[in-house]
Every structure is written in C-alpha cells, then in structure tokens.
Amino acid sequence: MSQTHTLAAYLVSNRWADIPDDVRHEARRSLVNYMGCAIGGSPHPAMDIAIRALSPFSGERTANVLGRAERLDPLHASLMNGISSHVEDYDDTTPKNYSHTTSPVASALFAYGSANPVRGRDFVEAFILGFEAASRCGNTVYPSHYDVGWHMTGTIGVFGAAAAVGKLEGLTNQQMVWALGLAATQSAGLREMFGSMGKAFHPGRSAQNGYTAAMLAKAGFTSGERGIEGPRGFAHVMAASRDLSKVTTRLGVDFDLRENTYKPFPCGIVNHPTIDGAIQIHDEHHLDPASIVAVRLRVAPLVLDLCNQTNITRGLQGKFSVYHGAAVGLVRGKGGLREYTDEAVNDPVIKGIREMATAAGDPAITEDQAHIEVELADGRRVSKFVEQSLGNIHRPLSDTQLEDKFRDQAVMVLPASDVDALIQLCWKIDQLDDVGEIVNAAIPASARASRQRQAAQA
C-alpha cells in the first residue's frame, strides 16, 4: 500500500482509545499555547487589513474569528485564525522539521468547531491526527525542502488541516486519500516572506486550503491517488531528497507531539539561545548600555540563514534579527511582545547595541546553543554560553509557564477574569460536550452581548 493510502487508512481508523495519555496531555498543552497566541495576535494590524480586504467575499457568516468581534464563513475564519496565531511568531515549533504545526491544524479546527457542534474528545483526537499527518509529511522532505526556501508551516500545514477536518467529517479511506491529494496540490509558502505579514499568511492559507480539501473530498471531488509519494507528487516535486518511509514508520506508535516545543520569546526559535544568554548577562551584571562597545555572537550556522536581518525598521523584521534579540536582552533584560514592536526596533538605545553586534556561524554550536561576549569601554569582557535554551525540548515551558504566557497575551483583548476562565476551559477541552464553548469564550464580551441582543430581537 502506498504512503498516501497507508496514512489515510490510519487517519480514518484511529480511535481515541488508541492515543496514549501523554500525547493527549501534550495536545492540551499545544492547544493552550495556540489559543493564547491566537487571541494575542487578534488585534494586530495584519488582522485588521486581512478582514477588511476579504470580509466582503465571505459566505454565510457562521464562524467566529478567535479574539475578534467579526464572524465569517468557516473557510475565511480558518484563514484569519491562522494569521492571528502566527503573526507574533509566538506559537509552537517542532524542531525536527521547524514547522509551527499547531497553527494551521488548530485554526481550521476551531473554525469548524465554531460552525458545527463538536465534542471535545473528537476535536482533540482530530487535532492529534492532523498534527501527526502534517509533521510526518514534513519529516519526509526535511531538510532539503526547507533549505531551498520553502516554509514548512505553509507547505505541510495543509496536510494537517485536511486530515483533521476530514476526521471530523467522517471521511472514508478513499475520501481521505483525495483530501491528502488535494492538500498536496495546494502546498505553498516561501521563506522570503519572513519579517513580513506574508509569513503569517502561510498557516492561515494552509488552514483554509486544508479545510477546503476535506470538504471537496467529502463531496466526491477526486485527486491523484499518490499525492504525497507519486513521481510528480509533493515529496518528489518539492524536495531534492526525501525519505518516504518517514510518512508511515511506527505510525500510531511514535507521535511528533511528544517533541513539540513552546516559545518563551516571540521570534524565530533559533534566536532563543542568544536572547536567553543576553538576558542572563543583563540580570547578572546590570550593564549600562552606554558602556558596551561590542557584542560578539557565536551561533549555529542556521541562525545566520534564518535570522540575519540588519538595517531593520519594523517589529516583524526584528523577529528575524539575532542582533535585535541580543540587544533587547542586554538592554531590557527580556524578550517579550513589547520588545518586538516598531517602537522597540527603533528605540535609539536598542538600535545602538544592535548595530554594534556581530555574529559568526560556528558548526560546533548546536541550534539550542549560543555564545555571547560583551566588550565594555573599560576593556572588560563579559560572556555567557547557553548550553540549552529555555523552551527547547530539554528545558520545556511548564504548564504554569504556558498559562502565564497565555495571560500575558490574552489580557490585551479580554478581561483578566475571562482569560482565567478560558485557560481552564482549554485544559479540559477533551471533556467538553461542545468545543463551541471555548470559541465563544475567546471573543470579546461586547461582541457576545451584541449577538445576544440581536438574537432576542429576531
């Protein structure tokens, strides 16, 4: 049986009882992290622009957009959820393929769950399966696919969204094969978009396209039978080298959710060791920025491939500048959302430190490590080597830290009491009779009240 058919059969036949308890808990962690990011990103200008531009083209407005007052059709809601959850670059990352897999999968699912009644347990199962389908497709083509410039979140997220929505729709084996094939032919996303709103468009569009693939397949819209492994399919066309065995090896036994990580800083994950080390220097030495004359970084070579942006003026660009990460850590002793705004990027003190920072790629440095050296005007040098950065698989954020991260973002949109209630709902998502309860709690109270008044008047 081909890889596409084997994966489709697994997705269709899997049952909740087949999923280990630790994987279920990691799914809850991923969804808690996702919801905080989606609400936190909902006021971003990228969301205002996208909704203003595309709202006139919406179909029947049956789905909520997380963190927003607007309602759209489920496909457009998927797109908007994907943009908001990724626009701050604060969502999760699977380091084995550098995909932010939860964003496209959960964005489609929450749009679906807003428009359709979905039991929480079924929702979480669909999420786990969608995550696994996407990540396995990514493992198959990583690193060659990524190295030439494809953004994994967009190119593989579409498989996950199709699988997840298809699971909830009860697709047959044949329909799931078609859904995966239709996902494959919509695979897209370029790393050239990093540092712009276009990057957040990737998980949004892959959520929307995956949802579309599942609904078309349900209706009998056919695709090629070997969308993943065929000679003109995803893996062969979009990667110079591939290992197709990674699609199906130990399927149902190994789960990539076990290797998922959650960001402590809202920027490219390979920047995190540098920020972590710079913050430690700040906290230990309390350096006056005016006394700093040079900042020298030794980082993994991938850092300079992904996060080498200089001469930056926008907050989104700062997320892909290891120099900016070092500067905010040294100057402010933190690397939160406020350190990646236009204001922070153009702060004269931060800009001055950023412009005196240099970085060298060192093959001996892993992607979880960094060496930071700060030279002072009096000739002293202060350094820090980060062995394992905060938030990586060996130093994961705890459940409590995930809750704190959620609050820090969501209180910009919802009252603190509503945020705490929403966090608790997310932790018990698999116990809910209808996931719509979470979606309704994730929109502003004023919007809920307005809808209730409209319903009473109807």
C-alpha positions in Angstrom: 0.0 0.0 0.0 1.3 3.5 -0.9 2.3 6.1 1.7 -0.8 8.2 0.9 -3.1 5.2 1.3 -1.5 3.9 4.4 -1.6 7.4 6.1 -5.3 7.8 5.0 -6.3 4.4 6.4 -4.6 5.2 9.7 -6.3 8.6 10.0 -9.7 7.1 9.3 -9.4 4.0 11.6 -7.7 5.6 14.6 -9.8 5.9 17.8 -9.5 8.0 20.9 -8.5 4.9 22.9 -5.5 4.3 20.6 -3.9 7.6 21.7 -1.6 7.4 24.8 -2.3 9.6 27.8 1.0 11.6 27.5 0.1 12.5 23.9 -3.3 13.7 24.9 -1.8 15.9 27.5 0.7 17.3 25.0 -2.2 18.1 22.7 -3.8 20.1 25.5 -0.6 22.0 26.1 -0.4 22.7 22.3 -3.9 24.0 22.3 -3.5 26.1 25.4 -0.4 27.7 23.8 -2.2 28.1 20.5 -5.3 29.8 22.0 -3.2 32.4 23.8 -1.3 33.2 20.6 -4.4 33.5 18.5 -6.1 35.9 21.0 -2.9 37.8 21.5 -2.4 38.2 17.7 -6.0 39.1 17.0 -5.6 42.9 17.4 -2.5 43.0 15.1 -2.7 45.4 12.1 -2.3 42.3 9.8 -5.7 41.1 11.1 -7.4 44.4 10.5 -6.1 44.5 6.9 -7.0 40.9 6.1 -10.5 41.1 7.5 -11.2 44.5 5.8 -9.9 43.2 2.5 -11.6 39.8 2.5 -14.7 40.1 4.6 -16.8 41.3 1.6 -16.1 37.9 0.0 -17.3 35.8 2.9 -20.1 33.3 2.6 -22.6 32.7 5.3 -21.1 34.0 8.5 -21.4 31.0 10.8 -17.9 31.0 12.4 -16.3 33.2 15.0 -12.8 34.6 14.4 -10.8 34.0 17.7 -10.3 37.2 19.6 -12.4 39.3 17.2 -16.0 40.6 17.0 -16.3 39.7 13.3 -17.9 36.5 12.0 -17.1 34.9 8.7 -17.7 31.7 6.8 -15.6 28.8 8.2 -13.0 28.9 5.4 -12.3 32.6 5.9 -12.3 32.1 9.7 -9.7 29.4 9.3 -7.5 31.9 7.3 -7.9 34.6 10.0 -7.2 32.2 12.9 -4.1 31.1 11.2 -2.9 34.7 10.7 -3.6 35.8 14.3 -2.0 32.7 15.8 1.3 33.1 13.9 1.7 36.8 13.3 3.6 37.4 16.5 5.8 34.3 15.9 5.0 33.1 19.4 3.4 29.8 18.5 4.9 26.3 18.9 7.7 24.8 16.9 8.6 21.1 16.1 12.5 21.4 15.9 12.9 18.2 13.9 11.3 20.0 10.9 11.0 23.6 12.0 7.3 23.7 11.4 4.7 25.6 13.5 2.3 22.8 13.0 -0.4 23.6 15.5 -1.3 26.9 13.9 -2.8 25.6 10.6 -4.3 22.5 12.1 -6.0 24.2 15.1 -7.0 27.2 13.1 -9.1 25.1 10.8 -10.5 23.0 13.6 -11.6 26.0 15.7 -13.3 27.5 12.7 -15.0 24.2 12.1 -15.9 23.9 15.7 -17.4 27.3 15.7 -19.8 26.5 12.8 -20.5 22.9 13.8 -21.1 21.1 17.2 -18.0 19.1 18.0 -17.4 17.0 21.1 -14.2 18.0 22.8 -12.7 14.5 22.7 -13.4 14.2 19.0 -11.8 17.6 18.5 -8.6 16.7 20.3 -8.3 13.4 18.5 -8.6 15.2 15.2 -6.0 17.7 16.2 -3.5 15.0 17.2 -4.0 13.1 13.9 -3.8 16.3 11.9 -0.6 17.3 13.7 0.9 13.9 13.0 -0.1 13.9 9.4 1.5 17.3 8.8 4.7 16.6 10.8 5.3 13.3 9.1 5.0 14.9 5.7 7.5 17.5 6.8 9.9 14.9 8.2 9.8 13.2 4.8 11.3 16.2 3.0 13.3 17.9 5.7 15.9 19.4 5.4 16.2 19.7 1.6 12.7 21.1 1.2 13.4 23.8 3.9 16.9 24.6 2.7 15.8 25.8 -0.7 13.3 28.2 0.8 10.0 26.5 1.4 8.3 27.5 4.7 7.3 24.2 6.3 4.3 25.7 8.2 2.6 26.5 5.0 3.7 23.6 2.8 2.9 20.8 5.3 0.2 22.5 7.4 -2.3 22.0 4.6 -2.0 18.2 5.1 -2.7 18.5 8.8 -5.7 20.7 8.3 -7.2 18.4 5.7 -6.6 15.3 7.9 -8.1 17.0 11.0 -11.2 18.4 9.3 -11.6 15.2 7.3 -11.5 13.1 10.5 -14.4 15.2 12.0 -16.3 14.9 8.7 -16.0 11.1 8.9 -14.3 10.7 5.5 -13.9 7.2 4.1 -10.5 5.8 3.2 -10.9 6.9 -0.4 -12.1 10.3 0.5 -9.2 10.8 2.9 -6.8 9.8 0.1 -8.4 12.5 -2.1 -8.2 15.1 0.8 -4.5 14.4 1.1 -4.0 14.7 -2.6 -5.9 18.0 -2.8 -3.8 19.2 0.1 -0.6 18.2 -1.7 -1.5 20.2 -4.8 -2.1 23.3 -2.6 1.2 23.1 -0.7 2.8 26.5 -0.6 4.8 29.0 1.4 8.1 30.8 0.9 10.7 31.8 3.5 11.3 35.0 1.6 8.2 36.2 3.4 9.9 36.1 6.8 9.8 39.5 8.5 6.5 40.5 6.9 2.8 39.8 7.3 3.2 37.3 4.4 4.7 34.8 6.8 1.5 34.7 8.9 -0.5 34.2 5.7 1.1 30.8 5.4 -0.6 29.0 8.3 -3.8 30.9 7.5 -3.9 29.8 3.9 -2.9 26.2 4.7 -5.7 26.0 7.3 -8.2 27.4 4.7 -6.9 25.2 1.9 -6.8 22.0 4.1 -10.4 22.7 5.2 -11.3 23.1 1.5 -9.6 19.9 0.6 -11.5 17.9 3.2 -14.9 19.3 2.2 -14.2 18.8 -1.5 -13.2 15.2 -0.9 -16.3 14.6 1.2 -18.4 15.7 -1.8 -16.6 13.3 -4.1 -14.1 15.7 -5.7 -11.2 13.4 -6.7 -7.5 13.8 -6.7 -4.5 11.8 -7.7 -4.1 8.7 -5.6 -0.4 9.3 -4.6 -0.4 12.9 -3.7 2.5 12.5 -1.2 4.8 10.0 -2.8 4.0 9.9 -6.5 6.7 10.8 -9.0 5.0 14.2 -9.6 3.7 14.4 -6.1 4.6 16.5 -3.1 7.8 14.8 -1.9 9.4 14.5 -5.3 8.5 17.8 -6.8 9.2 19.9 -3.7 12.4 18.3 -2.3 15.7 17.3 -3.9 15.9 14.4 -1.5 13.3 12.6 0.6 12.7 9.6 2.9 9.2 8.4 2.2 9.5 5.8 5.0 9.0 8.6 7.5 5.4 9.0 6.5 4.4 5.6 7.9 7.2 4.2 10.0 5.8 3.4 13.5 2.6 5.2 12.7 0.4 5.1 15.7 3.3 4.3 18.0 5.6 7.4 17.7 3.9 10.8 17.9 5.7 14.0 17.0 3.6 15.9 19.5 6.0 14.5 22.1 8.8 16.6 20.5 6.8 19.8 20.2 8.2 22.9 21.9 6.7 26.2 23.0 8.4 29.6 22.6 9.3 31.8 25.6 10.1 34.6 23.1 8.0 35.8 20.1 10.5 35.4 17.3 12.4 32.9 15.3 13.2 30.0 17.5 16.9 29.8 16.6 17.2 33.3 18.2 16.2 32.0 21.6 19.6 30.8 22.9 21.1 34.3 22.1 18.2 36.1 23.9 18.4 33.7 26.8 22.1 34.3 27.2 21.8 38.1 26.8 19.1 38.2 29.5 21.3 36.2 31.8 24.1 38.7 31.3 21.7 41.6 31.9 20.5 40.1 35.2 23.9 39.0 36.5 25.9 42.1 35.6 23.4 45.0 35.2 25.5 46.6 32.5 24.9 50.2 31.5 24.2 50.1 27.7 26.4 53.2 27.3 29.4 51.2 28.5 29.0 48.5 25.8 31.4 48.9 22.8 30.9 45.5 21.1 28.7 42.4 21.1 30.0 39.2 19.6 27.8 36.2 19.0 28.7 32.7 18.0 25.7 30.8 16.9 24.6 27.8 14.9 25.0 28.4 11.1 21.2 28.0 10.6 20.8 31.2 12.7 22.5 33.3 10.0 20.4 31.6 7.3 17.1 32.4 9.1 17.7 35.4 11.3 20.4 37.6 9.8 18.3 40.7 9.1 20.0 44.0 9.7 19.1 47.7 9.0 15.6 46.9 10.3 12.8 49.4 11.0 9.7 47.1 11.7 8.9 44.9 14.6 8.2 42.0 12.3 11.7 42.3 11.0 13.1 42.2 14.5 11.8 38.7 14.9 14.3 37.5 12.4 17.3 39.5 13.6 19.6 37.7 16.0 21.2 41.1 16.6 18.0 42.6 17.8 17.4 39.6 20.1 20.8 40.2 21.7 20.2 43.9 22.0 16.8 43.7 23.7 18.1 41.0 26.1 21.1 43.2 27.1 19.2 46.5 27.3 15.8 45.4 28.7 16.5 42.0 30.2 13.5 40.5 28.5 12.3 39.5 25.0 8.5 39.8 25.2 5.9 41.1 22.8 6.8 44.7 23.6 10.4 44.1 22.5 9.3 43.2 19.0 7.2 46.3 18.2 8.1 49.1 15.8 8.8 51.3 18.8 11.3 48.8 20.2 13.1 48.2 16.9 13.6 52.0 16.5 14.5 52.7 20.2 17.8 54.5 19.9 19.5 52.6 22.8 18.4 49.2 21.4 19.3 50.2 17.9 22.8 51.3 19.0 23.5 48.0 20.7 22.1 46.1 17.7 24.3 47.9 15.3 27.4 47.0 17.2 26.6 43.3 17.4 28.3 40.8 15.0 27.6 37.1 14.6 29.6 34.2 13.4 28.3 30.8 12.4 30.0 28.0 14.3 29.4 24.4 13.3 30.4 23.3 16.8 27.4 25.3 18.2 24.0 23.5 18.1 20.7 25.2 17.3 19.9 25.2 21.1 23.2 26.9 22.0 24.8 30.3 21.7 27.9 32.1 23.0 27.6 35.8 23.8 30.5 38.1 24.5 30.1 41.7 25.5 33.1 44.1 25.4 33.0 47.1 27.7 34.6 50.5 27.3 36.9 49.9 30.2 38.3 46.8 28.4 36.4 44.2 30.4 34.7 41.3 28.7 31.6 39.6 29.9 30.5 36.3 28.3 27.8 33.6 28.6 27.5 30.2 26.9 24.0 28.8 26.7 24.1 25.0 26.7 20.3 24.5 26.3 18.0 27.4 25.7 14.8 27.9 27.6 11.8 26.4 25.8 13.7 23.7 24.0 12.8 20.0 24.3 15.3 19.6 27.3 14.1 22.8 29.1 10.4 22.9 28.2 8.0 25.5 29.5 5.9 24.1 32.3 2.1 24.1 32.3 2.2 27.0 34.7 4.6 28.9 32.4 2.3 28.2 29.4 -0.6 29.7 31.5 1.5 32.8 32.3 2.3 33.2 28.6 -1.4 32.9 27.7 -2.4 35.6 30.2 0.4 38.0 29.0 -1.1 37.9 25.5 -4.8 37.5 26.1 -5.3 40.3 28.6 -4.7 42.7 25.8 -8.1 41.5 24.4 -10.1 40.0 27.2 -10.7 40.9 30.9 -8.4 39.0 33.3 -11.2 37.0 34.8 -12.4 35.9 31.4 -8.8 34.9 30.5 -8.5 32.7 33.6 -11.8 31.0 32.8 -10.8 30.4 29.2 -7.5 28.8 30.3 -9.4 26.3 32.4 -11.7 25.5 29.5 -8.7 24.8 27.3 -7.2 22.5 29.8 -10.4 20.4 29.9 -11.2 20.7 26.2 -11.5 16.9 25.8 -14.2 16.8 28.5 -16.4 19.4 26.8 -19.7 18.4 25.1 -19.1 21.2 22.6 -15.9 23.0 21.7 -18.0 26.0 20.7 -17.9 26.8 24.4 -14.2 27.7 24.1 -14.7 29.6 20.8 -17.5 31.7 22.4 -15.3 32.4 25.4 -12.5 33.5 23.1 -14.3 36.5 21.6 -14.8 39.9 23.3 -17.7 40.1 25.8 -19.1 43.1 23.9 -19.4 41.0 20.8 -21.2 38.2 22.7 -23.6 40.7 24.2 -24.4 42.3 20.9 -25.2 38.9 19.3 -27.4 38.0 22.2 -29.4 41.3 21.7 -29.7 40.6 18.0 -30.9 37.1 18.7 -33.5 38.4 21.2 -34.8 40.9 18.6 -35.0 38.3 15.8 
